[in-house]
Amino acid sequence: MQISVFVLATGLVAGMTGGALAQHVGDTVIEAPPPRVLEVSPDETMRMERYVREETDVPVIEEHMTLRPGSVLPDGVPLRVFAKDSELARFAYFVSVDNKIVIADPRTRTVVRIIDKKS
């Protein structure tokens, strides 16, 4: 009975940590930090949309794929970084075949925001 309570409690604690990974080395527990996720403010979202609408040579990806925040883009998907001198330079983007602006972290290729592109 005590063992099953311990296993249940351990599972609850692991579930509450948000997926953080831990490694046991002897009596020491080493926890990996959670993955870094870039945050996009509402103001940045508006500036991104405006920037992409004004851009004349926007990469449009013809490949159909399931896109949602948190998904990792395949290596073959080209990303364009926002202007280097811009506050948005920490983000990259492309336009999907269904006219969505896909914002990603260029280091991890993780989708952080999807914006409807208004013409």
PDB file as gemmi writes it, atoms N, CA and C in Angstrom:
CRYST1    1.000    1.000    1.000  90.00  90.00  90.00 P 1                      
ATOM      1  N   MET A   1       0.825  -1.201   0.000  1.00  0.00           N  
ATOM      2  CA  MET A   1       0.000   0.000   0.000  1.00  0.00           C  
ATOM      3  C   MET A   1       0.858   1.249   0.000  1.00  0.00           C  
ATOM      4  N   GLN A   2       1.935   1.268   0.834  1.00  0.00           N  
ATOM      5  CA  GLN A   2       2.793   2.438   0.899  1.00  0.00           C  
ATOM      6  C   GLN A   2       3.489   2.688  -0.433  1.00  0.00           C  
ATOM      7  N   ILE A   3       3.890   1.635  -1.112  1.00  0.00           N  
ATOM      8  CA  ILE A   3       4.581   1.783  -2.390  1.00  0.00           C  
ATOM      9  C   ILE A   3       3.651   2.402  -3.421  1.00  0.00           C  
ATOM     10  N   SER A   4       2.396   1.968  -3.494  1.00  0.00           N  
ATOM     11  CA  SER A   4       1.473   2.527  -4.489  1.00  0.00           C  
ATOM     12  C   SER A   4       1.165   3.996  -4.194  1.00  0.00           C  
ATOM     13  N   VAL A   5       1.096   4.379  -2.918  1.00  0.00           N  
ATOM     14  CA  VAL A   5       0.888   5.783  -2.560  1.00  0.00           C  
ATOM     15  C   VAL A   5       2.096   6.598  -2.993  1.00  0.00           C  
ATOM     16  N   PHE A   6       3.315   6.071  -2.785  1.00  0.00           N  
ATOM     17  CA  PHE A   6       4.533   6.755  -3.217  1.00  0.00           C  
ATOM     18  C   PHE A   6       4.559   6.931  -4.722  1.00  0.00           C  
ATOM     19  N   VAL A   7       4.213   5.885  -5.462  1.00  0.00           N  
ATOM     20  CA  VAL A   7       4.191   5.961  -6.924  1.00  0.00           C  
ATOM     21  C   VAL A   7       3.155   6.984  -7.387  1.00  0.00           C  
ATOM     22  N   LEU A   8       1.987   6.986  -6.787  1.00  0.00           N  
ATOM     23  CA  LEU A   8       0.944   7.945  -7.128  1.00  0.00           C  
ATOM     24  C   LEU A   8       1.404   9.372  -6.838  1.00  0.00           C  
ATOM     25  N   ALA A   9       1.995   9.590  -5.664  1.00  0.00           N  
ATOM     26  CA  ALA A   9       2.486  10.928  -5.293  1.00  0.00           C  
ATOM     27  C   ALA A   9       3.589  11.373  -6.231  1.00  0.00           C  
ATOM     28  N   THR A  10       4.490  10.461  -6.595  1.00  0.00           N  
ATOM     29  CA  THR A  10       5.564  10.792  -7.526  1.00  0.00           C  
ATOM     30  C   THR A  10       4.995  11.185  -8.886  1.00  0.00           C  
ATOM     31  N   GLY A  11       3.989  10.467  -9.333  1.00  0.00           N  
ATOM     32  CA  GLY A  11       3.343  10.793 -10.609  1.00  0.00           C  
ATOM     33  C   GLY A  11       2.674  12.146 -10.574  1.00  0.00           C  
ATOM     34  N   LEU A  12       2.016  12.478  -9.460  1.00  0.00           N  
ATOM     35  CA  LEU A  12       1.375  13.790  -9.338  1.00  0.00           C  
ATOM     36  C   LEU A  12       2.400  14.907  -9.358  1.00  0.00           C  
ATOM     37  N   VAL A  13       3.496  14.731  -8.644  1.00  0.00           N  
ATOM     38  CA  VAL A  13       4.551  15.758  -8.631  1.00  0.00           C  
ATOM     39  C   VAL A  13       5.143  15.908 -10.020  1.00  0.00           C  
ATOM     40  N   ALA A  14       5.412  14.814 -10.703  1.00  0.00           N  
ATOM     41  CA  ALA A  14       5.968  14.882 -12.054  1.00  0.00           C  
ATOM     42  C   ALA A  14       5.005  15.577 -12.996  1.00  0.00           C  
ATOM     43  N   GLY A  15       3.711  15.326 -12.849  1.00  0.00           N  
ATOM     44  CA  GLY A  15       2.721  15.965 -13.701  1.00  0.00           C  
ATOM     45  C   GLY A  15       2.615  17.457 -13.468  1.00  0.00           C  
ATOM     46  N   MET A  16       2.845  17.894 -12.229  1.00  0.00           N  
ATOM     47  CA  MET A  16       2.741  19.316 -11.905  1.00  0.00           C  
ATOM     48  C   MET A  16       3.971  20.105 -12.319  1.00  0.00           C  
ATOM     49  N   THR A  17       5.075  19.451 -12.640  1.00  0.00           N  
ATOM     50  CA  THR A  17       6.288  20.173 -12.998  1.00  0.00           C  
ATOM     51  C   THR A  17       6.265  20.652 -14.437  1.00  0.00           C  
ATOM     52  N   GLY A  18       5.210  20.360 -15.170  1.00  0.00           N  
ATOM     53  CA  GLY A  18       5.108  20.856 -16.534  1.00  0.00           C  
ATOM     54  C   GLY A  18       6.037  20.151 -17.494  1.00  0.00           C  
ATOM     55  N   GLY A  19       6.370  18.925 -17.216  1.00  0.00           N  
ATOM     56  CA  GLY A  19       7.190  18.166 -18.138  1.00  0.00           C  
ATOM     57  C   GLY A  19       8.683  18.389 -17.952  1.00  0.00           C  
ATOM     58  N   ALA A  20       9.097  19.024 -16.886  1.00  0.00           N  
ATOM     59  CA  ALA A  20      10.526  19.214 -16.650  1.00  0.00           C  
ATOM     60  C   ALA A  20      11.181  17.850 -16.509  1.00  0.00           C  
ATOM     61  N   LEU A  21      12.360  17.715 -17.063  1.00  0.00           N  
ATOM     62  CA  LEU A  21      13.067  16.450 -17.021  1.00  0.00           C  
ATOM     63  C   LEU A  21      14.032  16.449 -15.855  1.00  0.00           C  
ATOM     64  N   ALA A  22      14.161  15.312 -15.193  1.00  0.00           N  
ATOM     65  CA  ALA A  22      15.103  15.194 -14.092  1.00  0.00           C  
ATOM     66  C   ALA A  22      15.955  13.963 -14.315  1.00  0.00           C  
ATOM     67  N   GLN A  23      17.202  14.068 -13.886  1.00  0.00           N  
ATOM     68  CA  GLN A  23      18.120  12.952 -13.998  1.00  0.00           C  
ATOM     69  C   GLN A  23      18.727  12.719 -12.629  1.00  0.00           C  
ATOM     70  N   HIS A  24      18.763  11.457 -12.208  1.00  0.00           N  
ATOM     71  CA  HIS A  24      19.359  11.129 -10.917  1.00  0.00           C  
ATOM     72  C   HIS A  24      20.807  10.728 -11.135  1.00  0.00           C  
ATOM     73  N   VAL A  25      21.705  11.356 -10.385  1.00  0.00           N  
ATOM     74  CA  VAL A  25      23.108  10.983 -10.382  1.00  0.00           C  
ATOM     75  C   VAL A  25      23.457  10.726  -8.922  1.00  0.00           C  
ATOM     76  N   GLY A  26      23.487   9.448  -8.545  1.00  0.00           N  
ATOM     77  CA  GLY A  26      23.675   9.122  -7.130  1.00  0.00           C  
ATOM     78  C   GLY A  26      22.495   9.654  -6.342  1.00  0.00           C  
ATOM     79  N   ASP A  27      22.778  10.441  -5.313  1.00  0.00           N  
ATOM     80  CA  ASP A  27      21.724  11.047  -4.506  1.00  0.00           C  
ATOM     81  C   ASP A  27      21.333  12.437  -5.013  1.00  0.00           C  
ATOM     82  N   THR A  28      21.980  12.893  -6.068  1.00  0.00           N  
ATOM     83  CA  THR A  28      21.737  14.237  -6.591  1.00  0.00           C  
ATOM     84  C   THR A  28      20.735  14.178  -7.732  1.00  0.00           C  
ATOM     85  N   VAL A  29      19.768  15.089  -7.733  1.00  0.00           N  
ATOM     86  CA  VAL A  29      18.798  15.191  -8.816  1.00  0.00           C  
ATOM     87  C   VAL A  29      19.151  16.430  -9.629  1.00  0.00           C  
ATOM     88  N   ILE A  30      19.358  16.239 -10.918  1.00  0.00           N  
ATOM     89  CA  ILE A  30      19.678  17.348 -11.818  1.00  0.00           C  
ATOM     90  C   ILE A  30      18.470  17.562 -12.706  1.00  0.00           C  
ATOM     91  N   GLU A  31      17.865  18.747 -12.625  1.00  0.00           N  
ATOM     92  CA  GLU A  31      16.688  19.047 -13.434  1.00  0.00           C  
ATOM     93  C   GLU A  31      17.068  19.904 -14.622  1.00  0.00           C  
ATOM     94  N   ALA A  32      16.560  19.529 -15.785  1.00  0.00           N  
ATOM     95  CA  ALA A  32      16.767  20.324 -16.991  1.00  0.00           C  
ATOM     96  C   ALA A  32      15.775  21.479 -16.978  1.00  0.00           C  
ATOM     97  N   PRO A  33      16.209  22.666 -17.424  1.00  0.00           N  
ATOM     98  CA  PRO A  33      15.259  23.784 -17.462  1.00  0.00           C  
ATOM     99  C   PRO A  33      14.185  23.526 -18.501  1.00  0.00           C  
ATOM    100  N   PRO A  34      12.992  24.092 -18.309  1.00  0.00           N  
ATOM    101  CA  PRO A  34      11.959  23.920 -19.328  1.00  0.00           C  
ATOM    102  C   PRO A  34      12.387  24.611 -20.612  1.00  0.00           C  
ATOM    103  N   PRO A  35      11.874  24.161 -21.760  1.00  0.00           N  
ATOM    104  CA  PRO A  35      12.262  24.789 -23.013  1.00  0.00           C  
ATOM    105  C   PRO A  35      11.879  26.272 -23.014  1.00  0.00           C  
ATOM    106  N   ARG A  36      12.749  27.089 -23.582  1.00  0.00           N  
ATOM    107  CA  ARG A  36      12.524  28.529 -23.654  1.00  0.00           C  
ATOM    108  C   ARG A  36      11.501  28.812 -24.745  1.00  0.00           C  
ATOM    109  N   VAL A  37      10.482  29.553 -24.394  1.00  0.00           N  
ATOM    110  CA  VAL A  37       9.449  29.904 -25.363  1.00  0.00           C  
ATOM    111  C   VAL A  37       9.430  31.418 -25.493  1.00  0.00           C  
ATOM    112  N   LEU A  38       9.560  31.892 -26.718  1.00  0.00           N  
ATOM    113  CA  LEU A  38       9.505  33.330 -26.946  1.00  0.00           C  
ATOM    114  C   LEU A  38       8.076  33.813 -26.773  1.00  0.00           C  
ATOM    115  N   GLU A  39       7.918  34.885 -26.046  1.00  0.00           N  
ATOM    116  CA  GLU A  39       6.603  35.491 -25.851  1.00  0.00           C  
ATOM    117  C   GLU A  39       6.410  36.595 -26.886  1.00  0.00           C  
ATOM    118  N   VAL A  40       5.194  36.724 -27.387  1.00  0.00           N  
ATOM    119  CA  VAL A  40       4.861  37.752 -28.370  1.00  0.00           C  
ATOM    120  C   VAL A  40       3.765  38.627 -27.780  1.00  0.00           C  
ATOM    121  N   SER A  41       4.070  39.904 -27.612  1.00  0.00           N  
ATOM    122  CA  SER A  41       3.082  40.823 -27.047  1.00  0.00           C  
ATOM    123  C   SER A  41       2.068  41.219 -28.120  1.00  0.00           C  
ATOM    124  N   PRO A  42       0.904  41.724 -27.728  1.00  0.00           N  
ATOM    125  CA  PRO A  42      -0.079  42.194 -28.717  1.00  0.00           C  
ATOM    126  C   PRO A  42       0.494  43.301 -29.610  1.00  0.00           C  
ATOM    127  N   ASP A  43       1.314  44.194 -29.038  1.00  0.00           N  
ATOM    128  CA  ASP A  43       1.938  45.251 -29.837  1.00  0.00           C  
ATOM    129  C   ASP A  43       2.892  44.662 -30.872  1.00  0.00           C  
ATOM    130  N   GLU A  44       3.686  43.662 -30.462  1.00  0.00           N  
ATOM    131  CA  GLU A  44       4.601  43.007 -31.406  1.00  0.00           C  
ATOM    132  C   GLU A  44       3.816  42.303 -32.505  1.00  0.00           C  
ATOM    133  N   THR A  45       2.693  41.695 -32.155  1.00  0.00           N  
ATOM    134  CA  THR A  45       1.861  41.009 -33.146  1.00  0.00           C  
ATOM    135  C   THR A  45       1.395  41.993 -34.214  1.00  0.00           C  
ATOM    136  N   MET A  46       0.938  43.169 -33.802  1.00  0.00           N  
ATOM    137  CA  MET A  46       0.489  44.186 -34.777  1.00  0.00           C  
ATOM    138  C   MET A  46       1.650  44.651 -35.651  1.00  0.00           C  
ATOM    139  N   ARG A  47       2.823  44.870 -35.046  1.00  0.00           N  
ATOM    140  CA  ARG A  47       3.984  45.307 -35.828  1.00  0.00           C  
ATOM    141  C   ARG A  47       4.443  44.232 -36.800  1.00  0.00           C  
ATOM    142  N   MET A  48       4.368  42.976 -36.389  1.00  0.00           N  
ATOM    143  CA  MET A  48       4.748  41.873 -37.279  1.00  0.00           C  
ATOM    144  C   MET A  48       3.830  41.814 -38.489  1.00  0.00           C  
ATOM    145  N   GLU A  49       2.526  41.905 -38.219  1.00  0.00           N  
ATOM    146  CA  GLU A  49       1.552  41.855 -39.314  1.00  0.00           C  
ATOM    147  C   GLU A  49       1.798  43.000 -40.294  1.00  0.00           C  
ATOM    148  N   ARG A  50       1.995  44.197 -39.780  1.00  0.00           N  
ATOM    149  CA  ARG A  50       2.250  45.366 -40.632  1.00  0.00           C  
ATOM    150  C   ARG A  50       3.539  45.172 -41.437  1.00  0.00           C  
ATOM    151  N   TYR A  51       4.587  44.699 -40.793  1.00  0.00           N  
ATOM    152  CA  TYR A  51       5.879  44.473 -41.439  1.00  0.00           C  
ATOM    153  C   TYR A  51       5.737  43.499 -42.610  1.00  0.00           C  
ATOM    154  N   VAL A  52       5.057  42.372 -42.366  1.00  0.00           N  
ATOM    155  CA  VAL A  52       4.914  41.346 -43.411  1.00  0.00           C  
ATOM    156  C   VAL A  52       4.028  41.856 -44.543  1.00  0.00           C  
ATOM    157  N   ARG A  53       2.955  42.596 -44.217  1.00  0.00           N  
ATOM    158  CA  ARG A  53       2.092  43.147 -45.272  1.00  0.00           C  
ATOM    159  C   ARG A  53       2.858  44.114 -46.173  1.00  0.00           C  
ATOM    160  N   GLU A  54       3.794  44.880 -45.597  1.00  0.00           N  
ATOM    161  CA  GLU A  54       4.551  45.862 -46.369  1.00  0.00           C  
ATOM    162  C   GLU A  54       5.734  45.247 -47.106  1.00  0.00           C  
ATOM    163  N   GLU A  55       6.143  44.062 -46.699  1.00  0.00           N  
ATOM    164  CA  GLU A  55       7.267  43.371 -47.340  1.00  0.00           C  
ATOM    165  C   GLU A  55       6.877  42.941 -48.740  1.00  0.00           C  
ATOM    166  N   THR A  56       7.767  43.144 -49.707  1.00  0.00           N  
ATOM    167  CA  THR A  56       7.434  42.799 -51.095  1.00  0.00           C  
ATOM    168  C   THR A  56       7.854  41.384 -51.480  1.00  0.00           C  
ATOM    169  N   ASP A  57       8.834  40.834 -50.798  1.00  0.00           N  
ATOM    170  CA  ASP A  57       9.356  39.516 -51.169  1.00  0.00           C  
ATOM    171  C   ASP A  57       9.198  38.535 -50.008  1.00  0.00           C  
ATOM    172  N   VAL A  58       7.954  38.265 -49.645  1.00  0.00           N  
ATOM    173  CA  VAL A  58       7.662  37.392 -48.506  1.00  0.00           C  
ATOM    174  C   VAL A  58       7.698  35.934 -48.960  1.00  0.00           C  
ATOM    175  N   PRO A  59       8.425  35.070 -48.229  1.00  0.00           N  
ATOM    176  CA  PRO A  59       8.414  33.662 -48.605  1.00  0.00           C  
ATOM    177  C   PRO A  59       7.057  33.029 -48.299  1.00  0.00           C  
ATOM    178  N   VAL A  60       6.437  32.465 -49.323  1.00  0.00           N  
ATOM    179  CA  VAL A  60       5.163  31.757 -49.152  1.00  0.00           C  
ATOM    180  C   VAL A  60       5.467  30.276 -49.313  1.00  0.00           C  
ATOM    181  N   ILE A  61       5.122  29.501 -48.328  1.00  0.00           N  
ATOM    182  CA  ILE A  61       5.382  28.073 -48.335  1.00  0.00           C  
ATOM    183  C   ILE A  61       4.172  27.363 -48.914  1.00  0.00           C  
ATOM    184  N   GLU A  62       4.370  26.665 -50.000  1.00  0.00           N  
ATOM    185  CA  GLU A  62       3.277  25.965 -50.676  1.00  0.00           C  
ATOM    186  C   GLU A  62       2.951  24.622 -50.040  1.00  0.00           C  
ATOM    187  N   GLU A  63       3.855  24.120 -49.229  1.00  0.00           N  
ATOM    188  CA  GLU A  63       3.663  22.825 -48.589  1.00  0.00           C  
ATOM    189  C   GLU A  63       2.546  22.911 -47.551  1.00  0.00           C  
ATOM    190  N   HIS A  64       1.648  21.931 -47.585  1.00  0.00           N  
ATOM    191  CA  HIS A  64       0.577  21.876 -46.585  1.00  0.00           C  
ATOM    192  C   HIS A  64       1.096  21.124 -45.369  1.00  0.00           C  
ATOM    193  N   MET A  65       0.980  21.738 -44.196  1.00  0.00           N  
ATOM    194  CA  MET A  65       1.406  21.099 -42.957  1.00  0.00           C  
ATOM    195  C   MET A  65       0.520  21.598 -41.829  1.00  0.00           C  
ATOM    196  N   THR A  66       0.460  20.826 -40.788  1.00  0.00           N  
ATOM    197  CA  THR A  66      -0.305  21.234 -39.611  1.00  0.00           C  
ATOM    198  C   THR A  66       0.541  22.210 -38.819  1.00  0.00           C  
ATOM    199  N   LEU A  67       0.015  23.402 -38.619  1.00  0.00           N  
ATOM    200  CA  LEU A  67       0.745  24.441 -37.893  1.00  0.00           C  
ATOM    201  C   LEU A  67      -0.045  24.871 -36.678  1.00  0.00           C  
ATOM    202  N   ARG A  68       0.634  24.931 -35.549  1.00  0.00           N  
ATOM    203  CA  ARG A  68       0.035  25.461 -34.330  1.00  0.00           C  
ATOM    204  C   ARG A  68       1.180  25.896 -33.423  1.00  0.00           C  
ATOM    205  N   PRO A  69       0.921  26.841 -32.525  1.00  0.00           N  
ATOM    206  CA  PRO A  69       1.980  27.238 -31.599  1.00  0.00           C  
ATOM    207  C   PRO A  69       2.536  26.026 -30.858  1.00  0.00           C  
ATOM    208  N   GLY A  70       3.849  25.954 -30.802  1.00  0.00           N  
ATOM    209  CA  GLY A  70       4.519  24.833 -30.149  1.00  0.00           C  
ATOM    210  C   GLY A  70       5.036  23.796 -31.115  1.00  0.00           C  
ATOM    211  N   SER A  71       4.508  23.761 -32.350  1.00  0.00           N  
ATOM    212  CA  SER A  71       5.007  22.769 -33.295  1.00  0.00           C  
ATOM    213  C   SER A  71       6.365  23.214 -33.837  1.00  0.00           C  
ATOM    214  N   VAL A  72       7.206  22.233 -34.163  1.00  0.00           N  
ATOM    215  CA  VAL A  72       8.543  22.501 -34.679  1.00  0.00           C  
ATOM    216  C   VAL A  72       8.510  22.356 -36.201  1.00  0.00           C  
ATOM    217  N   LEU A  73       9.048  23.367 -36.885  1.00  0.00           N  
ATOM    218  CA  LEU A  73       9.034  23.377 -38.339  1.00  0.00           C  
ATOM    219  C   LEU A  73      10.132  22.483 -38.899  1.00  0.00           C  
ATOM    220  N   PRO A  74       9.849  21.764 -39.993  1.00  0.00           N  
ATOM    221  CA  PRO A  74      10.885  20.948 -40.631  1.00  0.00           C  
ATOM    222  C   PRO A  74      12.031  21.830 -41.136  1.00  0.00           C  
ATOM    223  N   ASP A  75      13.217  21.237 -41.247  1.00  0.00           N  
ATOM    224  CA  ASP A  75      14.390  21.986 -41.707  1.00  0.00           C  
ATOM    225  C   ASP A  75      14.211  22.580 -43.100  1.00  0.00           C  
ATOM    226  N   GLY A  76      13.396  21.967 -43.937  1.00  0.00           N  
ATOM    227  CA  GLY A  76      13.211  22.450 -45.303  1.00  0.00           C  
ATOM    228  C   GLY A  76      12.358  23.706 -45.427  1.00  0.00           C  
ATOM    229  N   VAL A  77      11.738  24.137 -44.350  1.00  0.00           N  
ATOM    230  CA  VAL A  77      10.890  25.330 -44.392  1.00  0.00           C  
ATOM    231  C   VAL A  77      11.775  26.565 -44.190  1.00  0.00           C  
ATOM    232  N   PRO A  78      11.900  27.406 -45.231  1.00  0.00           N  
ATOM    233  CA  PRO A  78      12.751  28.590 -45.092  1.00  0.00           C  
ATOM    234  C   PRO A  78      12.094  29.654 -44.218  1.00  0.00           C  
ATOM    235  N   LEU A  79      12.874  30.231 -43.328  1.00  0.00           N  
ATOM    236  CA  LEU A  79      12.387  31.286 -42.447  1.00  0.00           C  
ATOM    237  C   LEU A  79      13.117  32.585 -42.781  1.00  0.00           C  
ATOM    238  N   ARG A  80      12.409  33.671 -42.708  1.00  0.00           N  
ATOM    239  CA  ARG A  80      13.012  34.986 -42.889  1.00  0.00           C  
ATOM    240  C   ARG A  80      12.987  35.691 -41.544  1.00  0.00           C  
ATOM    241  N   VAL A  81      14.133  36.212 -41.123  1.00  0.00           N  
ATOM    242  CA  VAL A  81      14.234  36.936 -39.862  1.00  0.00           C  
ATOM    243  C   VAL A  81      13.770  38.366 -40.104  1.00  0.00           C  
ATOM    244  N   PHE A  82      13.041  38.920 -39.145  1.00  0.00           N  
ATOM    245  CA  PHE A  82      12.638  40.319 -39.240  1.00  0.00           C  
ATOM    246  C   PHE A  82      13.899  41.176 -39.283  1.00  0.00           C  
ATOM    247  N   ALA A  83      13.790  42.407 -39.750  1.00  0.00           N  
ATOM    248  CA  ALA A  83      14.935  43.304 -39.921  1.00  0.00           C  
ATOM    249  C   ALA A  83      15.876  43.245 -38.721  1.00  0.00           C  
ATOM    250  N   LYS A  84      17.163  43.110 -39.007  1.00  0.00           N  
ATOM    251  CA  LYS A  84      18.173  42.952 -37.956  1.00  0.00           C  
ATOM    252  C   LYS A  84      18.180  44.103 -36.959  1.00  0.00           C  
ATOM    253  N   ASP A  85      17.867  45.316 -37.406  1.00  0.00           N  
ATOM    254  CA  ASP A  85      17.899  46.473 -36.519  1.00  0.00           C  
ATOM    255  C   ASP A  85      16.572  46.681 -35.793  1.00  0.00           C  
ATOM    256  N   SER A  86      15.648  45.780 -35.999  1.00  0.00           N  
ATOM    257  CA  SER A  86      14.318  45.882 -35.407  1.00  0.00           C  
ATOM    258  C   SER A  86      14.272  45.161 -34.067  1.00  0.00           C  
ATOM    259  N   GLU A  87      13.329  45.588 -33.214  1.00  0.00           N  
ATOM    260  CA  GLU A  87      13.095  44.872 -31.956  1.00  0.00           C  
ATOM    261  C   GLU A  87      12.530  43.479 -32.214  1.00  0.00           C  
ATOM    262  N   LEU A  88      12.045  43.253 -33.417  1.00  0.00           N  
ATOM    263  CA  LEU A  88      11.451  41.962 -33.769  1.00  0.00           C  
ATOM    264  C   LEU A  88      12.477  40.964 -34.290  1.00  0.00           C  
ATOM    265  N   ALA A  89      13.751  41.348 -34.322  1.00  0.00           N  
ATOM    266  CA  ALA A  89      14.795  40.509 -34.928  1.00  0.00           C  
ATOM    267  C   ALA A  89      14.959  39.160 -34.234  1.00  0.00           C  
ATOM    268  N   ARG A  90      14.403  38.991 -33.059  1.00  0.00           N  
ATOM    269  CA  ARG A  90      14.505  37.692 -32.380  1.00  0.00           C  
ATOM    270  C   ARG A  90      13.515  36.681 -32.946  1.00  0.00           C  
ATOM    271  N   PHE A  91      12.655  37.112 -33.870  1.00  0.00           N  
ATOM    272  CA  PHE A  91      11.659  36.247 -34.491  1.00  0.00           C  
ATOM    273  C   PHE A  91      11.944  36.053 -35.976  1.00  0.00           C  
ATOM    274  N   ALA A  92      11.438  34.962 -36.521  1.00  0.00           N  
ATOM    275  CA  ALA A  92      11.481  34.701 -37.957  1.00  0.00           C  
ATOM    276  C   ALA A  92      10.051  34.421 -38.418  1.00  0.00           C  
ATOM    277  N   TYR A  93       9.840  34.418 -39.731  1.00  0.00           N  
ATOM    278  CA  TYR A  93       8.478  34.241 -40.225  1.00  0.00           C  
ATOM    279  C   TYR A  93       8.470  33.665 -41.634  1.00  0.00           C  
ATOM    280  N   PHE A  94       7.304  33.204 -42.028  1.00  0.00           N  
ATOM    281  CA  PHE A  94       6.964  32.896 -43.411  1.00  0.00           C  
ATOM    282  C   PHE A  94       5.454  32.988 -43.514  1.00  0.00           C  
ATOM    283  N   VAL A  95       4.931  32.961 -44.745  1.00  0.00           N  
ATOM    284  CA  VAL A  95       3.487  32.980 -44.960  1.00  0.00           C  
ATOM    285  C   VAL A  95       3.084  31.612 -45.486  1.00  0.00           C  
ATOM    286  N   SER A  96       2.067  31.032 -44.864  1.00  0.00           N  
ATOM    287  CA  SER A  96       1.604  29.705 -45.267  1.00  0.00           C  
ATOM    288  C   SER A  96       0.734  29.804 -46.514  1.00  0.00           C  
ATOM    289  N   VAL A  97       0.499  28.669 -47.120  1.00  0.00           N  
ATOM    290  CA  VAL A  97      -0.300  28.617 -48.339  1.00  0.00           C  
ATOM    291  C   VAL A  97      -1.719  29.131 -48.108  1.00  0.00           C  
ATOM    292  N   ASP A  98      -2.219  29.033 -46.879  1.00  0.00           N  
ATOM    293  CA  ASP A  98      -3.563  29.532 -46.581  1.00  0.00           C  
ATOM    294  C   ASP A  98      -3.538  30.964 -46.024  1.00  0.00           C  
ATOM    295  N   ASN A  99      -2.458  31.698 -46.364  1.00  0.00           N  
ATOM    296  CA  ASN A  99      -2.340  33.134 -46.080  1.00  0.00           C  
ATOM    297  C   ASN A  99      -2.277  33.456 -44.580  1.00  0.00           C  
ATOM    298  N   LYS A 100      -1.568  32.642 -43.837  1.00  0.00           N  
ATOM    299  CA  LYS A 100      -1.320  32.895 -42.420  1.00  0.00           C  
ATOM    300  C   LYS A 100       0.147  33.295 -42.256  1.00  0.00           C  
ATOM    301  N   ILE A 101       0.399  34.269 -41.394  1.00  0.00           N  
ATOM    302  CA  ILE A 101       1.765  34.649 -41.063  1.00  0.00           C  
ATOM    303  C   ILE A 101       2.189  33.756 -39.903  1.00  0.00           C  
ATOM    304  N   VAL A 102       3.206  32.956 -40.129  1.00  0.00           N  
ATOM    305  CA  VAL A 102       3.679  32.014 -39.116  1.00  0.00           C  
ATOM    306  C   VAL A 102       4.949  32.602 -38.506  1.00  0.00           C  
ATOM    307  N   ILE A 103       4.900  32.879 -37.207  1.00  0.00           N  
ATOM    308  CA  ILE A 103       6.023  33.454 -36.475  1.00  0.00           C  
ATOM    309  C   ILE A 103       6.705  32.324 -35.716  1.00  0.00           C  
ATOM    310  N   ALA A 104       8.036  32.268 -35.820  1.00  0.00           N  
ATOM    311  CA  ALA A 104       8.783  31.186 -35.178  1.00  0.00           C  
ATOM    312  C   ALA A 104      10.032  31.716 -34.495  1.00  0.00           C  
ATOM    313  N   ASP A 105      10.520  30.925 -33.555  1.00  0.00           N  
ATOM    314  CA  ASP A 105      11.814  31.178 -32.929  1.00  0.00           C  
ATOM    315  C   ASP A 105      12.851  30.628 -33.909  1.00  0.00           C  
ATOM    316  N   PRO A 106      13.719  31.466 -34.469  1.00  0.00           N  
ATOM    317  CA  PRO A 106      14.660  30.972 -35.476  1.00  0.00           C  
ATOM    318  C   PRO A 106      15.688  29.984 -34.931  1.00  0.00           C  
ATOM    319  N   ARG A 107      15.960  30.012 -33.637  1.00  0.00           N  
ATOM    320  CA  ARG A 107      16.945  29.088 -33.063  1.00  0.00           C  
ATOM    321  C   ARG A 107      16.378  27.695 -32.898  1.00  0.00           C  
ATOM    322  N   THR A 108      15.124  27.589 -32.480  1.00  0.00           N  
ATOM    323  CA  THR A 108      14.531  26.275 -32.224  1.00  0.00           C  
ATOM    324  C   THR A 108      13.555  25.850 -33.311  1.00  0.00           C  
ATOM    325  N   ARG A 109      13.202  26.784 -34.218  1.00  0.00           N  
ATOM    326  CA  ARG A 109      12.237  26.561 -35.302  1.00  0.00           C  
ATOM    327  C   ARG A 109      10.854  26.206 -34.743  1.00  0.00           C  
ATOM    328  N   THR A 110      10.557  26.678 -33.546  1.00  0.00           N  
ATOM    329  CA  THR A 110       9.278  26.428 -32.902  1.00  0.00           C  
ATOM    330  C   THR A 110       8.307  27.551 -33.231  1.00  0.00           C  
ATOM    331  N   VAL A 111       7.097  27.192 -33.650  1.00  0.00           N  
ATOM    332  CA  VAL A 111       6.064  28.178 -33.958  1.00  0.00           C  
ATOM    333  C   VAL A 111       5.621  28.826 -32.646  1.00  0.00           C  
ATOM    334  N   VAL A 112       5.636  30.173 -32.625  1.00  0.00           N  
ATOM    335  CA  VAL A 112       5.216  30.875 -31.412  1.00  0.00           C  
ATOM    336  C   VAL A 112       3.901  31.631 -31.605  1.00  0.00           C  
ATOM    337  N   ARG A 113       3.551  31.937 -32.833  1.00  0.00           N  
ATOM    338  CA  ARG A 113       2.306  32.685 -33.084  1.00  0.00           C  
ATOM    339  C   ARG A 113       1.912  32.483 -34.541  1.00  0.00           C  
ATOM    340  N   ILE A 114       0.600  32.438 -34.791  1.00  0.00           N  
ATOM    341  CA  ILE A 114       0.077  32.391 -36.152  1.00  0.00           C  
ATOM    342  C   ILE A 114      -0.924  33.540 -36.264  1.00  0.00           C  
ATOM    343  N   ILE A 115      -0.726  34.365 -37.292  1.00  0.00           N  
ATOM    344  CA  ILE A 115      -1.530  35.572 -37.481  1.00  0.00           C  
ATOM    345  C   ILE A 115      -2.253  35.492 -38.820  1.00  0.00           C  
ATOM    346  N   ASP A 116      -3.545  35.823 -38.856  1.00  0.00           N  
ATOM    347  CA  ASP A 116      -4.240  35.918 -40.132  1.00  0.00           C  
ATOM    348  C   ASP A 116      -3.687  37.110 -40.892  1.00  0.00           C  
ATOM    349  N   LYS A 117      -3.237  36.883 -42.115  1.00  0.00           N  
ATOM    350  CA  LYS A 117      -2.703  37.981 -42.930  1.00  0.00           C  
ATOM    351  C   LYS A 117      -3.855  38.699 -43.585  1.00  0.00           C  
ATOM    352  N   LYS A 118      -4.010  39.961 -43.258  1.00  0.00           N  
ATOM    353  CA  LYS A 118      -5.053  40.770 -43.869  1.00  0.00           C  
ATOM    354  C   LYS A 118      -4.462  41.430 -45.103  1.00  0.00           C  
ATOM    355  N   SER A 119      -5.166  41.373 -46.187  1.00  0.00           N  
ATOM    356  CA  SER A 119      -4.648  41.964 -47.438  1.00  0.00           C  
ATOM    357  C   SER A 119      -4.764  43.453 -47.460  1.00  0.00           C  
TER     358      SER A 119                                                      
END                                                                             
